[in-house]
Amino acid sequence: MEQKGCTFATVKDFHLTVIKLESVDLAVIGGGAAGFFAAIRAAEINPSAKIHILEKSGKLLSKVKISGGGRCNVTHDCSHVSQLIQQYPRGGNALKKMFGAFKVEDTVEWFARRGVELKVEKDGRMFPLTDNSQTIIDCFLQEAKRLRIQVHLHFPVNKVKAEEGAFLLYSSKDNVLRAKKVLVATGGHPKEEAYNWLRETGHSLSSPIPSLFTFNSPANPLRKLPGISVPKGLVRIEGTKLQYEGPVLITHWGFSGPAVLKLSAFGARWVHEQDYTFVIHIRWVAVTSEEELRAQLKAYQQAHPKRLVQGHPLFELPQRLWAYACEQAEIYPEKVWAEVSRKSFNKLLECLFRDRQEIKGKTTFKEEFVTCGGIPLSELHLPQMESRLSPGLFFAGEVLDVDGITGGFNFQHAWTSGWLAGSHIGRSLAEI
């Protein structure tokens, strides 16, 4: 479906390089989701402000482009702030006030006012009606053009220095920009060295490590069943209270799916300390207790004593996954239920309820890398998103020590933090 209300701009409408820029009111470092959202908000509040977005690469809004398989998972249908903040392993109660000021409904309305309607899928994820991330990108570029926001590619900032009530931004010997206000929206990065220039501003860093990754299981026989999944499994990390329920997917390298990704987010620090070598238990069936599962298996065994066990999968499990569970219990293709020993029965139950799998390593999603770590929220004035250590310096998005689980939550934080920072910057520039 076509979106209304936008005459689309393109990246070609913006500068590719920049040398010896004049002084500006606001410099936004990072041409991603949070950076654009903040710049647009600041420009709306203060239309006369001279605002520049500085992007180190040759691409804008790259995570928006690839999010949701190219559809852009804009946000999540979660109207209650108390429920929303539970989807963030890091950020905690600090997010409550932020989401109170700009929540999911505000995001939906923001895009709708610009001709981009969102739809809700069964799992709560929200996408543009077009199912195309380019719709979101085009909307941002058009807004930037309409508001006369200057966007510059290939402008990496490697130093920010406070000077006489403003900031000097250094990119190279010939690229120096003076700005009254600075917003850092550079996103997350897996290497600590990437944050060194921010440390020079006086800020500390919660060490960046991966969040939202899949589990590798090199010696696992289930790797022969890639693509098989269950809609409501449960994955628990042995020796901890960390567990998550949801779809579980078997891959060529191990395990993925929402349950695994969410577990990796909440357990990011712990599994990192274990060097990504640990044990998980997978519940393949949607039951509430081991007793319930035992009762259901026993009832079926008594009702169908002459039926081949492997030939009739239970609990709506895929045939090959059911066969795997049977083989783990030494129940081979020719066996009927009447021939299943107590030992094999218990092994089958164990495999279905807590299949023990050794994990050795992880797989992250390269460009979709999500970071656990960043600039601590305690070093900011919330909800203005302004530095406590360097007034006039602001932060938004994944550069902060905030990360959400999969499902649109990381973008919602980008919109919220960008809107808050942009609002305060726009108002404060008007007062200068």
TORROTI-928971 format. One record per residue (C-alpha): x, y, z; residue number from 0; residue in one letter. Coordinates in steps of 0.2 Angstrom, whole numbers, plus 5000, padded with zeros to 4 digits. Layout:
// residues N
{r {X,Y,Z},NUM,'a'}
...
***
This chain:
// residues 432
{r {5000,5000,5000},0,'m'}
{r {5007,5017,4995},1,'e'}
{r {5010,5030,5009},2,'q'}
{r {5002,5047,5008},3,'k'}
{r {5009,5064,5011},4,'g'}
{r {5028,5062,5007},5,'c'}
{r {5037,5069,4991},6,'t'}
{r {5052,5058,4994},7,'f'}
{r {5070,5064,4996},8,'a'}
{r {5085,5053,4993},9,'t'}
{r {5103,5052,5000},10,'v'}
{r {5108,5061,4984},11,'k'}
{r {5099,5077,4991},12,'d'}
{r {5113,5078,5004},13,'f'}
{r {5131,5083,5004},14,'h'}
{r {5144,5069,5002},15,'l'}
{r {5159,5078,5010},16,'t'}
{r {5161,5093,5020},17,'v'}
{r {5177,5104,5024},18,'i'}
{r {5178,5118,5036},19,'k'}
{r {5160,5120,5041},20,'l'}
{r {5154,5136,5048},21,'e'}
{r {5147,5136,5066},22,'s'}
{r {5130,5128,5068},23,'v'}
{r {5117,5127,5082},24,'d'}
{r {5116,5108,5084},25,'l'}
{r {5128,5095,5077},26,'a'}
{r {5121,5077,5078},27,'v'}
{r {5134,5064,5077},28,'i'}
{r {5127,5049,5069},29,'g'}
{r {5115,5047,5054},30,'g'}
{r {5104,5033,5062},31,'g'}
{r {5087,5032,5069},32,'a'}
{r {5089,5041,5085},33,'a'}
{r {5100,5055,5077},34,'g'}
{r {5087,5058,5063},35,'f'}
{r {5072,5058,5076},36,'f'}
{r {5081,5070,5087},37,'a'}
{r {5086,5082,5073},38,'a'}
{r {5069,5083,5066},39,'i'}
{r {5061,5086,5083},40,'r'}
{r {5074,5100,5087},41,'a'}
{r {5070,5108,5070},42,'a'}
{r {5052,5107,5073},43,'e'}
{r {5053,5117,5089},44,'i'}
{r {5066,5129,5083},45,'n'}
{r {5064,5131,5064},46,'p'}
{r {5077,5144,5063},47,'s'}
{r {5091,5133,5071},48,'a'}
{r {5105,5128,5060},49,'k'}
{r {5106,5109,5062},50,'i'}
{r {5118,5097,5054},51,'h'}
{r {5119,5078,5055},52,'i'}
{r {5136,5070,5053},53,'l'}
{r {5137,5052,5047},54,'e'}
{r {5154,5044,5047},55,'k'}
{r {5150,5031,5033},56,'s'}
{r {5142,5033,5016},57,'g'}
{r {5125,5026,5022},58,'k'}
{r {5111,5034,5032},59,'l'}
{r {5099,5024,5043},60,'l'}
{r {5107,5008,5039},61,'s'}
{r {5099,4998,5054},62,'k'}
{r {5082,5005,5049},63,'v'}
{r {5085,4997,5031},64,'k'}
{r {5089,4980,5037},65,'i'}
{r {5078,4979,5052},66,'s'}
{r {5064,4966,5052},67,'g'}
{r {5071,4957,5037},68,'g'}
{r {5070,4974,5027},69,'g'}
{r {5052,4978,5033},70,'r'}
{r {5058,4988,5048},71,'c'}
{r {5050,4983,5065},72,'n'}
{r {5046,5001,5070},73,'v'}
{r {5040,4998,5088},74,'t'}
{r {5029,4985,5098},75,'h'}
{r {5011,4986,5102},76,'d'}
{r {5014,4989,5121},77,'c'}
{r {5003,5002,5128},78,'s'}
{r {5007,5001,5146},79,'h'}
{r {5023,5009,5152},80,'v'}
{r {5025,4996,5166},81,'s'}
{r {5025,4982,5154},82,'q'}
{r {5036,4991,5141},83,'l'}
{r {5050,4994,5153},84,'i'}
{r {5051,4975,5157},85,'q'}
{r {5057,4972,5139},86,'q'}
{r {5074,4981,5143},87,'y'}
{r {5087,4970,5151},88,'p'}
{r {5097,4986,5155},89,'r'}
{r {5089,5003,5158},90,'g'}
{r {5077,4999,5172},91,'g'}
{r {5066,5011,5181},92,'n'}
{r {5076,5026,5172},93,'a'}
{r {5066,5022,5157},94,'l'}
{r {5049,5024,5165},95,'k'}
{r {5049,5042,5166},96,'k'}
{r {5056,5043,5148},97,'m'}
{r {5042,5032,5141},98,'f'}
{r {5030,5042,5151},99,'g'}
{r {5034,5057,5140},100,'a'}
{r {5035,5048,5123},101,'f'}
{r {5027,5031,5122},102,'k'}
{r {5022,5019,5109},103,'v'}
{r {5006,5028,5105},104,'e'}
{r {5016,5044,5102},105,'d'}
{r {5027,5034,5090},106,'t'}
{r {5012,5028,5080},107,'v'}
{r {5005,5045,5079},108,'e'}
{r {5021,5053,5074},109,'w'}
{r {5023,5042,5059},110,'f'}
{r {5004,5044,5055},111,'a'}
{r {5005,5063,5054},112,'r'}
{r {5018,5061,5041},113,'r'}
{r {5008,5048,5030},114,'g'}
{r {5016,5032,5037},115,'v'}
{r {5003,5021,5044},116,'e'}
{r {5009,5006,5055},117,'l'}
{r {5001,4989,5057},118,'k'}
{r {5001,4977,5071},119,'v'}
{r {5006,4958,5069},120,'e'}
{r {5000,4944,5080},121,'k'}
{r {5016,4944,5090},122,'d'}
{r {5014,4963,5094},123,'g'}
{r {5027,4969,5082},124,'r'}
{r {5023,4984,5071},125,'m'}
{r {5028,4987,5053},126,'f'}
{r {5024,5000,5040},127,'p'}
{r {5009,4995,5029},128,'l'}
{r {5021,4994,5015},129,'t'}
{r {5031,4980,5023},130,'d'}
{r {5046,4990,5017},131,'n'}
{r {5059,4999,5027},132,'s'}
{r {5062,5011,5013},133,'q'}
{r {5045,5019,5018},134,'t'}
{r {5053,5024,5035},135,'i'}
{r {5069,5030,5027},136,'i'}
{r {5060,5040,5014},137,'d'}
{r {5050,5049,5028},138,'c'}
{r {5065,5054,5038},139,'f'}
{r {5075,5060,5023},140,'l'}
{r {5060,5070,5017},141,'q'}
{r {5057,5078,5034},142,'e'}
{r {5076,5082,5035},143,'a'}
{r {5074,5091,5018},144,'k'}
{r {5058,5100,5023},145,'r'}
{r {5066,5107,5039},146,'l'}
{r {5082,5111,5030},147,'r'}
{r {5093,5100,5041},148,'i'}
{r {5110,5097,5033},149,'q'}
{r {5116,5079,5032},150,'v'}
{r {5134,5075,5028},151,'h'}
{r {5141,5058,5024},152,'l'}
{r {5159,5053,5027},153,'h'}
{r {5162,5064,5042},154,'f'}
{r {5168,5054,5056},155,'p'}
{r {5170,5063,5072},156,'v'}
{r {5185,5058,5083},157,'n'}
{r {5185,5072,5096},158,'k'}
{r {5173,5083,5104},159,'v'}
{r {5181,5098,5114},160,'k'}
{r {5171,5110,5125},161,'a'}
{r {5176,5128,5122},162,'e'}
{r {5169,5145,5127},163,'e'}
{r {5151,5139,5129},164,'g'}
{r {5151,5128,5113},165,'a'}
{r {5160,5113,5106},166,'f'}
{r {5173,5110,5093},167,'l'}
{r {5170,5093,5083},168,'l'}
{r {5186,5087,5075},169,'y'}
{r {5185,5075,5060},170,'s'}
{r {5202,5078,5052},171,'s'}
{r {5215,5092,5050},172,'k'}
{r {5203,5101,5038},173,'d'}
{r {5186,5096,5045},174,'n'}
{r {5182,5106,5061},175,'v'}
{r {5165,5111,5066},176,'l'}
{r {5159,5123,5080},177,'r'}
{r {5142,5119,5088},178,'a'}
{r {5132,5126,5102},179,'k'}
{r {5124,5109,5106},180,'k'}
{r {5130,5092,5102},181,'v'}
{r {5120,5076,5101},182,'l'}
{r {5129,5059,5101},183,'v'}
{r {5119,5046,5092},184,'a'}
{r {5132,5034,5086},185,'t'}
{r {5124,5018,5090},186,'g'}
{r {5132,5003,5099},187,'g'}
{r {5149,4996,5094},188,'h'}
{r {5157,4979,5099},189,'p'}
{r {5174,4987,5103},190,'k'}
{r {5178,4997,5118},191,'e'}
{r {5191,5008,5109},192,'e'}
{r {5177,5015,5098},193,'a'}
{r {5171,5025,5113},194,'y'}
{r {5188,5032,5118},195,'n'}
{r {5183,5049,5111},196,'w'}
{r {5168,5050,5122},197,'l'}
{r {5179,5045,5137},198,'r'}
{r {5189,5061,5134},199,'e'}
{r {5173,5071,5137},200,'t'}
{r {5173,5064,5155},201,'g'}
{r {5160,5050,5153},202,'h'}
{r {5163,5033,5159},203,'s'}
{r {5158,5017,5149},204,'l'}
{r {5149,5001,5154},205,'s'}
{r {5159,4989,5143},206,'s'}
{r {5151,4984,5127},207,'p'}
{r {5147,4966,5124},208,'i'}
{r {5135,4958,5112},209,'p'}
{r {5116,4956,5116},210,'s'}
{r {5103,4947,5105},211,'l'}
{r {5113,4933,5098},212,'f'}
{r {5110,4915,5094},213,'t'}
{r {5118,4900,5103},214,'f'}
{r {5131,4889,5094},215,'n'}
{r {5131,4870,5098},216,'s'}
{r {5144,4862,5087},217,'p'}
{r {5142,4844,5092},218,'a'}
{r {5123,4844,5093},219,'n'}
{r {5114,4831,5083},220,'p'}
{r {5100,4843,5081},221,'l'}
{r {5110,4853,5069},222,'r'}
{r {5105,4840,5056},223,'k'}
{r {5087,4847,5057},224,'l'}
{r {5089,4866,5052},225,'p'}
{r {5074,4875,5050},226,'g'}
{r {5063,4865,5062},227,'i'}
{r {5055,4876,5075},228,'s'}
{r {5042,4875,5089},229,'v'}
{r {5030,4890,5092},230,'p'}
{r {5030,4889,5111},231,'k'}
{r {5046,4882,5119},232,'g'}
{r {5056,4887,5134},233,'l'}
{r {5075,4889,5136},234,'v'}
{r {5083,4890,5152},235,'r'}
{r {5102,4892,5157},236,'i'}
{r {5107,4878,5168},237,'e'}
{r {5113,4884,5185},238,'g'}
{r {5104,4901,5184},239,'t'}
{r {5086,4908,5185},240,'k'}
{r {5088,4914,5167},241,'l'}
{r {5074,4907,5156},242,'q'}
{r {5063,4913,5142},243,'y'}
{r {5047,4906,5133},244,'e'}
{r {5043,4908,5115},245,'g'}
{r {5047,4901,5098},246,'p'}
{r {5063,4891,5097},247,'v'}
{r {5072,4888,5080},248,'l'}
{r {5085,4874,5076},249,'i'}
{r {5099,4881,5065},250,'t'}
{r {5114,4874,5056},251,'h'}
{r {5125,4881,5070},252,'w'}
{r {5113,4878,5085},253,'g'}
{r {5098,4887,5092},254,'f'}
{r {5089,4903,5088},255,'s'}
{r {5072,4911,5088},256,'g'}
{r {5064,4924,5100},257,'p'}
{r {5066,4913,5116},258,'a'}
{r {5085,4911,5113},259,'v'}
{r {5087,4929,5107},260,'l'}
{r {5078,4936,5122},261,'k'}
{r {5087,4925,5134},262,'l'}
{r {5104,4931,5126},263,'s'}
{r {5099,4949,5130},264,'a'}
{r {5094,4946,5148},265,'f'}
{r {5109,4934,5151},266,'g'}
{r {5122,4944,5141},267,'a'}
{r {5134,4948,5155},268,'r'}
{r {5133,4931,5163},269,'w'}
{r {5136,4921,5147},270,'v'}
{r {5150,4933,5142},271,'h'}
{r {5158,4929,5159},272,'e'}
{r {5157,4911,5155},273,'q'}
{r {5166,4914,5138},274,'d'}
{r {5149,4908,5129},275,'y'}
{r {5152,4891,5136},276,'t'}
{r {5137,4885,5146},277,'f'}
{r {5122,4872,5146},278,'v'}
{r {5104,4876,5142},279,'i'}
{r {5088,4865,5145},280,'h'}
{r {5075,4866,5131},281,'i'}
{r {5057,4862,5134},282,'r'}
{r {5050,4858,5117},283,'w'}
{r {5032,4856,5122},284,'v'}
{r {5019,4868,5128},285,'a'}
{r {5015,4861,5146},286,'v'}
{r {5015,4870,5162},287,'t'}
{r {5024,4856,5173},288,'s'}
{r {5033,4839,5172},289,'e'}
{r {5018,4831,5180},290,'e'}
{r {5006,4837,5167},291,'e'}
{r {5018,4830,5153},292,'l'}
{r {5019,4813,5162},293,'r'}
{r {5000,4812,5163},294,'a'}
{r {4997,4816,5145},295,'q'}
{r {5011,4804,5139},296,'l'}
{r {5004,4790,5151},297,'k'}
{r {4986,4793,5145},298,'a'}
{r {4991,4791,5127},299,'y'}
{r {5001,4776,5130},300,'q'}
{r {4987,4767,5139},301,'q'}
{r {4974,4773,5125},302,'a'}
{r {4986,4767,5110},303,'h'}
{r {4997,4752,5116},304,'p'}
{r {4999,4745,5099},305,'k'}
{r {5003,4761,5090},306,'r'}
{r {5020,4765,5083},307,'l'}
{r {5028,4778,5094},308,'v'}
{r {5039,4787,5081},309,'q'}
{r {5025,4785,5068},310,'g'}
{r {5013,4797,5077},311,'h'}
{r {5021,4813,5084},312,'p'}
{r {5013,4821,5099},313,'l'}
{r {5011,4839,5105},314,'f'}
{r {5010,4845,5087},315,'e'}
{r {5029,4842,5086},316,'l'}
{r {5037,4841,5069},317,'p'}
{r {5040,4823,5064},318,'q'}
{r {5059,4824,5064},319,'r'}
{r {5060,4833,5081},320,'l'}
{r {5048,4819,5088},321,'w'}
{r {5059,4806,5080},322,'a'}
{r {5075,4814,5088},323,'y'}
{r {5066,4814,5105},324,'a'}
{r {5062,4795,5103},325,'c'}
{r {5079,4791,5098},326,'e'}
{r {5086,4800,5113},327,'q'}
{r {5075,4788,5123},328,'a'}
{r {5080,4773,5113},329,'e'}
{r {5063,4771,5106},330,'i'}
{r {5067,4765,5089},331,'y'}
{r {5055,4765,5073},332,'p'}
{r {5048,4748,5076},333,'e'}
{r {5043,4750,5094},334,'k'}
{r {5025,4752,5099},335,'v'}
{r {5019,4761,5115},336,'w'}
{r {5016,4744,5124},337,'a'}
{r {5034,4740,5122},338,'e'}
{r {5041,4756,5129},339,'v'}
{r {5050,4753,5146},340,'s'}
{r {5049,4764,5161},341,'r'}
{r {5067,4769,5158},342,'k'}
{r {5063,4774,5140},343,'s'}
{r {5047,4783,5145},344,'f'}
{r {5057,4793,5158},345,'n'}
{r {5070,4797,5145},346,'k'}
{r {5057,4803,5132},347,'l'}
{r {5049,4814,5145},348,'l'}
{r {5066,4821,5150},349,'e'}
{r {5070,4825,5132},350,'c'}
{r {5054,4834,5129},351,'l'}
{r {5053,4843,5145},352,'f'}
{r {5072,4848,5148},353,'r'}
{r {5083,4843,5133},354,'d'}
{r {5100,4847,5139},355,'r'}
{r {5111,4855,5126},356,'q'}
{r {5129,4861,5128},357,'e'}
{r {5133,4878,5120},358,'i'}
{r {5150,4884,5114},359,'k'}
{r {5150,4901,5106},360,'g'}
{r {5138,4913,5099},361,'k'}
{r {5133,4920,5082},362,'t'}
{r {5128,4939,5081},363,'t'}
{r {5120,4948,5066},364,'f'}
{r {5134,4959,5060},365,'k'}
{r {5125,4975,5054},366,'e'}
{r {5111,4971,5066},367,'e'}
{r {5123,4970,5081},368,'f'}
{r {5114,4976,5097},369,'v'}
{r {5126,4981,5111},370,'t'}
{r {5124,4978,5130},371,'c'}
{r {5134,4993,5137},372,'g'}
{r {5138,5011,5133},373,'g'}
{r {5136,5027,5142},374,'i'}
{r {5128,5025,5159},375,'p'}
{r {5111,5033,5161},376,'l'}
{r {5117,5039,5178},377,'s'}
{r {5128,5052,5170},378,'e'}
{r {5113,5061,5161},379,'l'}
{r {5100,5072,5167},380,'h'}
{r {5084,5063,5163},381,'l'}
{r {5073,5065,5154},382,'p'}
{r {5082,5079,5145},383,'q'}
{r {5096,5067,5139},384,'m'}
{r {5109,5080,5144},385,'e'}
{r {5126,5076,5151},386,'s'}
{r {5129,5080,5169},387,'r'}
{r {5147,5082,5166},388,'l'}
{r {5147,5093,5150},389,'s'}
{r {5132,5104,5149},390,'p'}
{r {5126,5106,5131},391,'g'}
{r {5131,5088,5126},392,'l'}
{r {5117,5076,5124},393,'f'}
{r {5115,5057,5120},394,'f'}
{r {5101,5046,5112},395,'a'}
{r {5099,5029,5106},396,'g'}
{r {5110,5013,5108},397,'e'}
{r {5126,5023,5112},398,'v'}
{r {5118,5023,5130},399,'l'}
{r {5118,5008,5141},400,'d'}
{r {5101,5003,5136},401,'v'}
{r {5096,4988,5126},402,'d'}
{r {5079,4980,5123},403,'g'}
{r {5074,4962,5117},404,'i'}
{r {5069,4958,5100},405,'t'}
{r {5052,4965,5093},406,'g'}
{r {5054,4983,5090},407,'g'}
{r {5060,4989,5108},408,'f'}
{r {5077,4995,5103},409,'n'}
{r {5069,5007,5090},410,'f'}
{r {5056,5013,5102},411,'q'}
{r {5070,5018,5114},412,'h'}
{r {5078,5027,5099},413,'a'}
{r {5063,5037,5095},414,'w'}
{r {5059,5041,5114},415,'t'}
{r {5077,5046,5118},416,'s'}
{r {5079,5056,5102},417,'g'}
{r {5062,5065,5104},418,'w'}
{r {5067,5070,5122},419,'l'}
{r {5084,5076,5117},420,'a'}
{r {5078,5085,5102},421,'g'}
{r {5064,5093,5112},422,'s'}
{r {5076,5100,5125},423,'h'}
{r {5089,5105,5113},424,'i'}
{r {5076,5114,5102},425,'g'}
{r {5069,5124,5117},426,'r'}
{r {5086,5128,5124},427,'s'}
{r {5093,5135,5108},428,'l'}
{r {5078,5146,5107},429,'a'}
{r {5084,5154,5124},430,'e'}
{r {5101,5157,5118},431,'i'}
***
